Amino acid sequence: MNLLVAAGGDGLLRLSEWRGNAIYVKTILTAYRVSDLGRSLEFYEKFGFREIGRVEFEGGSILVMLNLVGDGDAVAVELAYDPKIESVEVGNGFSHIAVQVDNLESKLADLAEKRVAFGELQRPAGDNGPKTSFVHDPDGYRFELVEWPPGHPADMTRADFLRAEPDQTGTS
């Protein structure tokens, strides 16, 4: 199998030469199982998410589709509620979902005003890197708030992980 990956102008990745067919792939959403839908919706609203769709099933199960203003009409997070499940265990396999903010200090002040707890502001890559802070939802899912430094593109890309080759002459 020979897969070639190319980004299309439509935001999709094209995987070619797989059994002679082109296959288009794109991440659609992240889904979380929640134990108390009302409590979770209250948290996500305070966080800045908005409900853009809902599907209710016989038996009381509900899927709620959420996004942030910057997501346009696209679903970003799905909350999956099943009244037959009393508690949710996040486990140790899930780390976090990252959410970009324009001004981290302002977002943290907004969350504090709404009585949403968060971790301290961090600069994991030093003074010239992004500012970050973590927030937990009512079921323990972790969100990383990220403010990019001035001049950084809007998204995290391959360029964030490329390192310049060391200067062999000892000068920069």
C-alpha positions in Angstrom: 0.0 0.0 0.0 1.4 3.4 -1.0 -0.1 6.4 0.7 0.7 9.9 -0.3 -0.7 12.7 1.9 -1.6 16.1 0.4 -3.6 18.9 2.0 -6.4 20.2 -0.2 -7.7 23.7 -0.3 -10.9 22.4 1.3 -9.1 21.5 4.6 -9.3 17.8 3.8 -6.3 15.5 3.5 -6.2 13.3 0.4 -4.7 9.9 0.7 -4.0 8.6 -2.7 -3.0 5.3 -4.4 -4.9 3.1 -2.0 -6.5 0.4 -4.1 -6.8 3.0 -6.9 -9.2 5.2 -4.9 -8.7 8.6 -3.3 -9.9 8.8 0.2 -10.5 12.1 2.0 -10.1 12.4 5.8 -10.6 15.1 8.3 -11.1 15.2 12.1 -14.7 15.9 12.7 -15.1 16.2 16.5 -14.1 15.0 19.9 -16.8 13.2 21.9 -17.0 13.0 25.7 -19.4 10.9 27.7 -20.8 13.0 30.6 -22.5 11.9 33.8 -24.7 15.0 34.4 -25.8 16.7 31.2 -27.1 19.9 32.8 -24.0 20.4 34.9 -21.8 19.8 31.9 -23.7 22.2 29.7 -23.4 24.9 32.4 -19.6 24.4 32.5 -19.2 24.4 28.7 -21.3 27.5 28.3 -19.1 29.3 30.9 -16.0 28.1 29.0 -17.4 29.7 25.9 -18.9 26.8 24.0 -22.4 27.1 22.4 -24.9 24.4 21.6 -25.5 24.1 17.9 -27.4 20.8 17.7 -28.9 18.1 19.8 -30.1 14.5 19.1 -32.4 12.8 21.6 -33.0 9.0 21.6 -35.6 6.7 23.1 -34.4 5.7 26.5 -33.2 9.2 27.4 -29.8 9.2 25.7 -28.8 12.6 24.3 -26.0 13.9 22.1 -25.3 17.6 22.3 -23.1 19.3 19.7 -21.0 22.2 20.7 -18.5 24.6 19.2 -16.7 27.9 19.9 -17.2 31.1 17.9 -14.0 30.5 16.0 -15.4 27.1 14.7 -18.0 28.8 12.5 -20.8 26.2 11.9 -18.6 23.2 12.5 -19.1 20.9 15.5 -16.0 20.7 17.7 -17.2 18.8 20.8 -20.0 16.2 21.3 -21.3 15.6 24.8 -22.8 12.1 25.0 -25.2 11.5 27.8 -26.8 8.2 28.8 -28.9 8.1 31.9 -28.1 4.4 32.4 -24.5 5.3 33.1 -24.2 6.7 36.6 -20.5 7.8 36.6 -17.8 8.5 34.0 -14.2 7.4 34.3 -11.8 9.5 32.3 -9.0 6.9 32.8 -5.3 7.4 32.1 -5.4 7.2 28.3 -6.9 10.6 27.7 -4.7 13.7 28.1 -6.4 16.9 27.0 -8.0 18.9 24.2 -6.3 22.3 23.3 -8.3 25.4 22.7 -6.8 28.6 21.3 -7.5 31.9 22.9 -6.5 35.4 21.8 -5.7 36.7 25.3 -5.1 34.1 28.0 -5.2 36.5 30.9 -8.6 37.9 29.8 -10.0 34.3 29.4 -8.7 33.3 32.9 -10.3 36.5 34.4 -13.6 35.6 32.6 -13.5 32.0 34.0 -12.7 33.3 37.5 -15.6 35.7 37.3 -17.8 32.7 36.4 -16.3 30.6 39.3 -14.6 28.1 37.0 -11.3 26.8 38.5 -8.1 26.7 36.4 -4.4 26.1 36.7 -1.7 28.7 36.9 -0.6 30.4 33.8 2.5 28.7 32.3 5.1 29.3 29.6 6.2 25.8 28.8 8.6 26.9 26.0 10.0 30.0 27.8 9.2 33.7 27.5 9.0 33.6 23.7 6.6 30.6 23.5 2.9 30.2 24.1 1.1 30.9 27.3 -1.0 28.0 28.6 -3.3 27.1 31.5 -5.4 23.9 32.2 -9.1 23.7 33.1 -11.1 20.5 34.0 -14.7 20.0 33.1 -17.1 18.5 35.7 -16.2 14.9 34.7 -12.5 15.5 34.8 -11.7 16.0 31.1 -8.8 18.4 30.8 -8.6 21.5 28.4 -5.5 23.3 27.7 -6.0 27.0 26.9 -3.3 28.3 24.6 -2.3 31.8 23.6 0.2 31.8 20.7 3.0 34.4 20.9 2.8 37.4 18.5 3.5 36.4 14.9 2.6 32.7 15.4 0.2 31.3 12.8 -3.4 30.7 14.0 -2.9 26.9 14.1 -0.3 24.4 15.4 1.4 23.1 12.3 4.4 20.9 11.3 6.5 24.1 11.5 6.1 24.1 15.3 8.1 20.9 15.5 10.9 21.6 12.9 14.2 22.6 14.5 16.8 24.7 12.8 20.0 22.7 12.0 22.8 23.7 14.4 25.3 26.1 13.0 28.4 24.1 12.4 30.7 27.1 12.6 29.7 28.0 16.1 28.1 31.3 15.1 24.5 32.1 14.7 
